[in-house]
Amino acid sequence: MFGHMHGRGGRGCGPRGGWDRWAAQAEGRFEGFRHEGRGSGGGGRRRMFDGGELRLVLLRMIADEPRHGYELIKAVEELTGGAYAPSPGMVYPALTMLAEMELIAEQPSETARKRFVVTAAGEAHLAEHEEQVAMLMARLAEIGAHRARHDRAPIRRAMRNLRDVVMERVEAGDLSDDAVHEVAALIDGVVQKIERLK
């Protein structure tokens, strides 16, 4: 109903407004991990893995299925529900090191992208660190599960649309007194329904 209103910015409800602060806070507790290492040097964001841990995660994913760098980045991002994605500046050096350690090998390909497969030494390395690998993969899965449980994007969108359409009608000055009371009653009715949700 209000989809066409989305993105108008809400006159009088700029970045300092309470709605926008709520939306920013609801963006997700794992924002600090997303696309870590990209942009302006991380800006104090928390690091998900150290170098050795990331190499183990990538090696595990390559053992599951031959992949190239971009596919690995997307696989991690999908596993965490979009909450975290390692940067190319972290992934490609890690792949180079794994190759130099002879834990992975480049798979022949007709494309420019290097797809890697795990070697026998890589399988042995994973078996040697099986417990740590399981812990690291569980960490990613838990982040994805948390994201799924707490994702409030549809609510944020609906609230912005409500704000925009109400502010537009109020500022237009074409609502009668009866219409103003009707709008208030509609909003109050929605509030009561939300309070009863379980």
Secondary structure, 3 states (H helix, E strand, C coil): CCHHHCCCCCCCCCCCCHHHHHHHHCCCCCHHHCCCCCCCCCCCCCCCCCHHHHHHHHHHHHHHCCECHHHHHHHHHHHCCCCCCCCHHHHHHHHHHHHHCCCEEEECCCCCCCEEEECHHHHHHHHHCHHHHHHHHHHHHHHHHHHHHHCCHHHHHHHHHHHHHHHHHHHHCCCCHHHHHHHHHHHHHHHHHHHHCC
